[in-house]
Amino acid sequence: MGTATSSMAAKFAFFPPNPPSYNIVVDEATGKLRISDVHQRDDVDVLKLSTKKGNEVVAMYVKNPSASLTVLYSHGNAADLGQMCPIFTELSVHLNVSLMGYDYSGYGHSSGKPSEQDTYADIEAAYKCLEETYGVKEEDIILYGQSVGSGPTLELAIRLPRLRAVILHSPILSGLRVMYPVKRTFWFDIYKNIDKIPLVECPVLVIHGTEDEVVDFSHGKQLWELCKEKYEPLWLKGGNHCNLELYPEYLRHLRKFISAIEKLPRLRNVSEQSSDQQENQRNNTEQKVEKLRPSTDHKEKARPSTGQREKSRLSTDSKEKSRTSTDKREKSRKSVDRPGKARNSIDHPERARNSFDRFGDMVRSVGLCNVDCLKQTAAEV
């Protein structure tokens, strides 16, 4: 039963465009790689990255000289870089960010076959490239995960304690929960986002359509409720799994979020921390990740350990200091966002004006999601 169900979840999760929507060519003048049928731009680098699983994945980096933040974008299950390239360049302009996108193993012209563990290695290679090739710091990165891309996004997020922010676009609770309303996490499930989201330390924005026919709206809502650092979510009334970019509220809310994140104080650079602090931070993260491995019923609460009971007996002075620190943090956060109030879109999809029009037309033209294929795959298994 476990193997069969895991196989179903995997088949549902991965649906790379076949054939790929693009080719990789070498520009004769510069010797650089570029994506075919896309106008060559000086601000776009096309790269091939080696992963620790032995695959070579294709990535693209859109440079924005005026940007202070960089988005690492993990796309949905029925798209590749050829389709996403024009959208990435537009997002870079509209949100004033630099942006890196990549194809998963087995997608586009990336080698290998797609699997949960391979996508984790893929996003790690992209993140490493940002750090080592472009000098981007962890505290200046926003992870963006769309649909199945929410899996690798959250896996990386729980390992980066100084990450700036996370955006989840039509995210999944887990692979199995997309098909069955299970109440607990089984060992054979994939992308156990429901267990990871409470471990994310940075602000999280969740975007989901209320009429999503592939990943039910309840997935996004529950993930938002489990966030430690909630940001005002965007629930798009009438939105489905593949058309959220067509709503004017989509770009407006993203801009608002980016603006709020830019105003938050930057966390200290790792070079400013003592080796003991760095080691403690790493150990804490590893312990949290380790706790995810056993099957857990999410509705059960773990009994407090003796150590936890001891911690509750802190002196009054310690409690006061903690409370004061929390109050200061809350005051600074309230100045940039209003957590807890969900933003519901009351307007039905209207034709976007000015820059939104161009962006909307672009999304329509690429057809990012093949819903019929997904439904057929689920029915076959």
C-alpha positions as CSV (number, residue, x, y, z in Angstrom):
1,M,0.0,0.0,0.0
2,G,2.8,2.4,1.0
3,T,4.8,1.9,-2.2
4,A,1.8,2.2,-4.4
5,T,0.6,5.3,-2.8
6,S,4.0,6.9,-2.9
7,S,4.2,6.1,-6.6
8,M,0.8,7.8,-7.2
9,A,2.0,10.9,-5.3
10,A,5.2,11.0,-7.3
11,K,3.4,10.6,-10.7
12,F,1.0,13.4,-9.7
13,A,3.7,15.7,-8.6
14,F,6.0,15.6,-11.7
15,F,4.8,16.3,-15.2
16,P,7.6,17.9,-17.2
17,P,6.7,19.4,-20.6
18,N,7.5,16.8,-23.3
19,P,9.2,17.8,-25.5
20,P,10.9,20.7,-23.6
21,S,9.7,24.2,-24.6
22,Y,13.2,25.4,-25.3
23,N,16.7,24.6,-26.5
24,I,20.0,25.7,-25.1
25,V,22.3,27.4,-27.7
26,V,25.7,29.1,-27.5
27,D,25.8,32.7,-28.6
28,E,28.5,33.0,-31.2
29,A,29.4,36.5,-30.4
30,T,29.8,36.1,-26.6
31,G,30.2,32.3,-26.2
32,K,27.6,32.5,-23.5
33,L,24.6,30.0,-23.2
34,R,21.2,31.3,-24.0
35,I,17.6,30.0,-24.3
36,S,16.4,29.6,-27.8
37,D,13.6,31.8,-29.2
38,V,14.1,34.3,-26.4
39,H,15.6,37.7,-27.2
40,Q,19.2,37.8,-25.9
41,R,19.5,40.2,-22.9
42,D,22.6,41.4,-21.2
43,D,21.0,41.2,-17.8
44,V,20.2,37.4,-18.1
45,D,22.7,34.6,-17.5
46,V,21.9,31.0,-18.5
47,L,23.8,28.4,-16.5
48,K,24.3,24.7,-16.0
49,L,24.7,23.7,-12.4
50,S,26.0,20.4,-11.0
51,T,23.9,18.9,-8.1
52,K,25.1,16.6,-5.4
53,K,23.0,13.9,-6.9
54,G,25.1,13.9,-10.0
55,N,22.7,15.8,-12.3
56,E,23.2,18.9,-14.3
57,V,20.4,21.4,-14.1
58,V,19.7,24.5,-16.3
59,A,19.2,27.8,-14.4
60,M,18.7,31.4,-15.4
61,Y,19.7,34.5,-13.4
62,V,18.0,37.8,-14.1
63,K,20.2,40.7,-12.8
64,N,18.6,43.9,-11.5
65,P,21.3,46.5,-10.6
66,S,18.9,48.5,-8.5
67,A,17.6,45.6,-6.5
68,S,18.5,44.8,-2.9
69,L,16.8,41.5,-2.7
70,T,17.0,38.3,-4.8
71,V,14.1,35.8,-5.4
72,L,14.9,32.1,-5.9
73,Y,11.9,30.8,-7.8
74,S,10.9,27.1,-7.9
75,H,8.2,26.7,-10.6
76,G,5.2,24.4,-10.9
77,N,5.0,20.9,-12.1
78,A,4.0,21.4,-15.7
79,A,6.4,24.2,-16.7
80,D,10.0,24.7,-17.7
81,L,12.4,27.6,-18.1
82,G,11.3,28.2,-21.7
83,Q,7.8,29.1,-20.5
84,M,8.9,30.8,-17.4
85,C,11.8,32.9,-18.9
86,P,9.6,35.9,-20.0
87,I,7.7,35.9,-16.7
88,F,10.9,35.9,-14.7
89,T,12.2,38.9,-16.5
90,E,8.9,40.8,-16.0
91,L,8.7,39.9,-12.3
92,S,12.3,41.2,-11.9
93,V,11.2,44.6,-13.3
94,H,7.8,44.8,-11.6
95,L,9.1,43.7,-8.1
96,N,12.5,45.4,-8.4
97,V,14.4,42.2,-7.5
98,S,17.0,40.0,-9.1
99,L,15.7,36.5,-9.8
100,M,17.0,33.0,-10.2
101,G,14.9,30.3,-11.7
102,Y,15.9,26.7,-12.5
103,D,14.6,23.5,-14.0
104,Y,14.3,20.4,-11.8
105,S,16.2,17.3,-12.8
106,G,14.4,15.7,-15.8
107,Y,12.7,19.0,-16.7
108,G,13.6,21.0,-19.8
109,H,17.3,20.3,-20.6
110,S,18.3,19.3,-17.0
111,S,19.6,15.8,-16.8
112,G,18.3,12.9,-14.7
113,K,14.7,12.1,-13.6
114,P,12.5,14.1,-11.3
115,S,12.1,12.9,-7.7
116,E,11.6,14.6,-4.3
117,Q,15.2,14.2,-3.2
118,D,16.5,15.4,-6.6
119,T,14.5,18.6,-6.4
120,Y,16.1,19.2,-3.0
121,A,19.5,18.8,-4.5
122,D,18.4,21.1,-7.4
123,I,17.4,24.0,-5.3
124,E,20.5,23.6,-3.1
125,A,22.7,23.9,-6.3
126,A,20.8,27.1,-7.3
127,Y,21.2,28.6,-3.9
128,K,24.9,27.7,-3.8
129,C,25.3,29.4,-7.2
130,L,23.7,32.6,-5.8
131,E,26.1,32.6,-2.9
132,E,29.3,31.6,-4.6
133,T,28.9,33.1,-8.2
134,Y,26.9,36.2,-7.5
135,G,27.8,36.9,-3.9
136,V,24.2,37.1,-2.7
137,K,23.8,36.8,1.1
138,E,21.3,34.4,2.8
139,E,19.6,37.4,4.5
140,D,18.9,39.0,1.1
141,I,17.1,36.0,-0.5
142,I,13.4,35.4,-0.8
143,L,12.4,31.8,-1.7
144,Y,9.3,31.5,-4.0
145,G,7.7,28.2,-4.4
146,Q,4.8,27.6,-6.8
147,S,2.6,24.5,-6.5
148,V,5.0,21.5,-6.3
149,G,7.8,24.0,-6.0
150,S,6.6,24.7,-2.5
151,G,8.3,21.4,-1.5
152,P,11.9,22.2,-2.3
153,T,11.3,25.8,-1.2
154,L,10.3,24.8,2.4
155,E,13.0,22.1,2.6
156,L,15.6,24.8,2.0
157,A,13.8,27.4,4.1
158,I,14.0,25.3,7.3
159,R,17.8,25.0,6.8
160,L,18.4,28.8,6.4
161,P,17.9,30.6,9.8
162,R,18.7,34.1,8.3
163,L,16.5,33.8,5.2
164,R,14.7,37.0,4.4
165,A,11.3,35.7,3.5
166,V,9.2,32.9,1.8
167,I,6.4,33.2,-0.8
168,L,4.1,30.1,-1.3
169,H,2.0,30.2,-4.5
170,S,-0.8,27.6,-4.6
171,P,1.2,25.4,-2.2
172,I,0.6,21.8,-1.2
173,L,0.3,20.4,2.4
174,S,2.0,17.2,1.1
175,G,1.9,15.1,-2.1
176,L,-0.5,12.5,-0.6
177,R,-2.8,15.1,0.8
178,V,-3.4,16.5,-2.7
179,M,-5.3,13.2,-3.5
180,Y,-6.5,12.0,-0.1
181,P,-7.7,14.0,2.9
182,V,-5.4,12.1,5.3
183,K,-5.1,13.4,8.9
184,R,-1.5,12.3,9.6
185,T,1.8,12.2,7.9
186,F,2.9,8.8,6.6
187,W,6.5,7.8,6.0
188,F,5.9,7.2,2.3
189,D,4.4,10.7,1.6
190,I,6.4,13.3,-0.3
191,Y,6.9,17.0,0.3
192,K,5.7,17.0,3.9
193,N,5.2,20.8,3.9
194,I,2.6,20.6,6.7
195,D,5.4,19.4,9.1
196,K,8.0,21.9,7.9
197,I,6.1,25.2,7.8
198,P,6.1,25.7,11.6
199,L,9.9,25.5,11.5
200,V,10.3,28.5,9.1
201,E,11.6,31.5,11.1
202,C,11.1,34.3,8.5
203,P,7.9,36.0,7.3
204,V,5.8,33.9,5.0
205,L,3.3,35.1,2.3
206,V,0.8,32.6,1.1
207,I,-1.2,33.1,-2.2
208,H,-4.0,30.8,-3.2
209,G,-7.1,30.8,-5.4
210,T,-10.4,30.0,-3.7
211,E,-11.5,27.8,-6.7
212,D,-8.3,25.9,-7.2
213,E,-9.2,22.6,-8.9
214,V,-5.8,20.9,-8.6
215,V,-4.6,21.8,-5.1
216,D,-7.6,22.7,-2.9
217,F,-7.7,26.1,-1.3
218,S,-7.6,24.5,2.1
219,H,-4.0,23.6,1.6
220,G,-2.8,27.2,1.4
221,K,-5.1,28.2,4.2
222,Q,-3.8,25.6,6.6
223,L,-0.2,26.3,5.8
224,W,-0.8,30.0,6.5
225,E,-2.4,29.1,9.8
226,L,0.7,27.0,10.8
227,C,3.2,29.8,9.9
228,K,5.3,31.1,12.8
229,E,5.7,34.6,11.1
230,K,2.5,35.2,9.2
231,Y,2.2,37.9,6.6
232,E,-1.2,39.1,5.3
233,P,-2.2,36.3,2.8
234,L,-3.8,36.8,-0.6
235,W,-6.9,34.7,-1.2
236,L,-8.0,35.3,-4.8
237,K,-11.7,34.9,-5.1
238,G,-12.5,32.7,-8.1
239,G,-8.8,32.0,-8.8
240,N,-7.8,28.5,-10.0
241,H,-4.5,26.7,-10.0
242,C,-3.0,28.4,-13.1
243,N,-4.4,31.9,-13.4
244,L,-3.4,33.8,-10.3
245,E,-0.9,36.0,-12.2
246,L,-3.8,37.4,-14.2
247,Y,-5.3,39.2,-11.2
248,P,-4.2,42.8,-10.7
249,E,-4.1,42.0,-7.0
250,Y,-1.3,39.5,-7.5
251,L,1.4,42.0,-8.5
252,R,0.1,44.7,-6.2
253,H,0.2,42.3,-3.1
254,L,3.7,41.0,-4.1
255,R,5.0,44.6,-4.4
256,K,3.5,45.4,-1.0
257,F,5.2,42.3,0.6
258,I,8.6,43.1,-1.0
259,S,8.4,46.7,0.2
260,A,7.5,45.5,3.8
261,I,10.4,43.0,3.8
262,E,12.9,45.6,2.6
263,K,12.0,47.7,5.7
264,L,12.6,44.9,8.1
265,P,16.0,45.0,9.8
266,R,18.6,42.7,8.3
267,L,19.7,39.8,10.4
268,R,23.4,39.8,11.3
269,N,25.8,38.4,8.8
270,V,27.3,35.1,9.7
271,S,30.8,36.6,9.8
272,E,29.6,38.8,12.7
273,Q,28.6,35.8,14.8
274,S,30.9,33.9,17.0
275,S,31.8,30.3,16.1
276,D,29.8,29.1,19.1
277,Q,26.6,30.9,17.9
278,Q,27.0,29.5,14.4
279,E,27.5,26.0,15.7
280,N,24.4,26.3,18.0
281,Q,22.4,27.6,15.1
282,R,23.4,24.7,12.9
283,N,22.7,22.2,15.6
284,N,19.2,23.6,16.3
285,T,18.3,23.5,12.7
286,E,19.5,19.9,12.3
287,Q,17.6,18.8,15.4
288,K,14.4,20.4,14.0
289,V,14.8,18.7,10.6
290,E,15.6,15.4,12.3
291,K,12.2,15.5,14.2
292,L,10.4,15.5,10.8
293,R,11.6,12.1,9.9
294,P,9.2,9.8,11.9
295,S,5.5,9.6,11.0
296,T,3.6,12.1,13.0
297,D,-0.1,12.8,13.7
298,H,-0.3,16.6,13.3
299,K,-3.2,16.8,15.7
300,E,-1.3,15.3,18.6
301,K,0.9,17.5,20.7
302,A,4.2,16.1,22.0
303,R,4.5,15.9,25.8
304,P,7.0,18.5,27.2
305,S,10.4,17.0,28.1
306,T,11.9,17.4,31.5
307,G,14.2,20.1,30.0
308,Q,11.2,22.0,28.7
309,R,9.5,21.8,32.1
310,E,12.7,23.2,33.7
311,K,12.7,26.1,31.1
312,S,9.2,27.1,32.2
313,R,10.6,27.7,35.7
314,L,12.6,30.7,34.6
315,S,13.0,33.6,37.0
316,T,10.6,36.6,36.8
317,D,13.5,38.8,35.6
318,S,14.2,36.5,32.6
319,K,10.5,36.4,31.7
320,E,10.3,40.2,31.8
321,K,13.4,40.6,29.6
322,S,11.9,38.1,27.1
323,R,8.5,39.9,27.2
324,T,10.2,43.3,26.6
325,S,12.2,41.9,23.7
326,T,9.0,40.4,22.2
327,D,7.1,43.7,22.5
328,K,9.8,45.6,20.7
329,R,9.8,43.0,17.9
330,E,6.1,43.1,17.6
331,K,6.1,46.9,17.4
332,S,8.6,46.9,14.6
333,R,6.7,44.2,12.7
334,K,3.3,46.0,13.1
335,S,4.8,49.0,11.3
336,V,5.3,46.9,8.1
337,D,2.4,44.5,8.0
338,R,-0.9,43.4,9.6
339,P,-0.7,39.7,10.2
340,G,-3.8,37.8,10.9
341,K,-6.0,39.7,8.5
342,A,-6.6,37.8,5.4
343,R,-6.9,39.9,2.2
344,N,-9.8,38.5,0.3
345,S,-10.1,39.7,-3.3
346,I,-13.7,40.9,-3.8
347,D,-13.4,41.8,-7.4
348,H,-13.8,39.2,-10.1
349,P,-10.9,38.9,-12.6
350,E,-10.9,42.2,-14.5
351,R,-8.7,43.2,-17.3
352,A,-5.5,44.6,-15.9
353,R,-4.4,48.0,-17.0
354,N,-1.0,49.4,-18.1
355,S,1.8,47.1,-16.9
356,F,-0.6,44.5,-15.6
357,D,-2.0,44.0,-19.1
358,R,1.3,43.1,-20.6
359,F,2.1,40.7,-17.8
360,G,-1.3,39.1,-18.0
361,D,-1.1,38.5,-21.7
362,M,2.3,36.9,-21.2
363,V,1.0,34.4,-18.7
364,R,-1.9,33.5,-20.9
365,S,0.4,32.9,-23.9
366,V,2.6,30.3,-22.2
367,G,-0.2,28.2,-20.7
368,L,1.7,27.2,-17.5
369,C,-0.4,24.3,-16.3
370,N,-1.8,21.3,-18.0
371,V,-4.6,20.5,-15.6
372,D,-6.2,17.9,-17.8
373,C,-2.9,15.8,-17.9
374,L,-2.7,16.0,-14.1
375,K,-6.2,14.7,-13.7
376,Q,-5.7,12.0,-16.2
377,T,-2.5,10.8,-14.4
378,A,-4.3,10.7,-11.1
379,A,-7.2,8.7,-12.6
380,E,-4.8,6.2,-14.2
381,V,-3.1,5.3,-11.0
